[in-house]
Amino acid sequence: MSLVQGRYFIARHGETVFNATRRMQGDATYTPLTRAGFAQADAMGDALRAQLGARPALTLWASPTGRALQTLAVIAEHLGLDWHRAATDARLGEMDMGAWGGQLYGEILSATGSFYDAETGLFTRRPPGGEWYDDVALRLLTWLGDTAAMGGDRLIVMHGLSSRVLRGILLGLEPDPTCRAPLAPGLPQGSVVCIEGGREILLARGTGGFGVSAPA
């Protein structure tokens, strides 16, 4: 059975307090949204309501982090769907930042000299004790395989780097030689896309940052 069944609506969570203070977030469990983050979630909810109407037939999925679940709660309200019926899975989480988790970007930069490519939005070195892009791809492929039989359309709220990998997989992109994983182009926080049949449509472009080079 194909791993790609139905439409995938993939949303990147809104801005958080960690993003606003330029602190490495990674797999941190609970980092709440800022007011800007809630506004970004509202905008995604509006875009999805315009696309799908009220109470669409969607399976709701989210990373089990507070920021993803808060974003999903706002979107679900716009769609008239029950947030309590959402499924969470740790495999949808962000890349594990290991020893960098919770540190300010400036602190990491002082310690490493350079760890991030602002042009591509990608790390140039693996976080100490953390994951790399191919690790994220492996767990997402496992999640896709385990849930393939469910079929139907899905709304998935997740994170900046992990969503790039999932989108790359669903779009059938070749692995990036540096990262050893398929990577779709980066999108700012508060963005949502629809992927169907190997094609992606941008439904809402967020107003948040892209990555470490901005407060995102």
NORHUCOR-V679046 format. One record per helix or strand. SS is the DSSP state (~ for helix, > for strand). FROM is the first residue (numbers start at 1). TO is the last residue. If there is no record, write none. Layout:
((SS & FROM & TO) (SS & FROM & TO))
This chain:
((> & 8 & 12) (> & 16 & 16) (~ & 17 & 20) (> & 23 & 23) (> & 33 & 33) (~ & 35 & 52) (> & 58 & 62) (~ & 66 & 79) (~ & 83 & 85) (> & 87 & 88) (~ & 90 & 92) (~ & 98 & 100) (> & 104 & 104) (~ & 105 & 112) (> & 116 & 117) (> & 122 & 123) (~ & 133 & 150) (> & 153 & 158) (~ & 160 & 170) (> & 175 & 176) (> & 181 & 182) (> & 192 & 196) (> & 199 & 204))
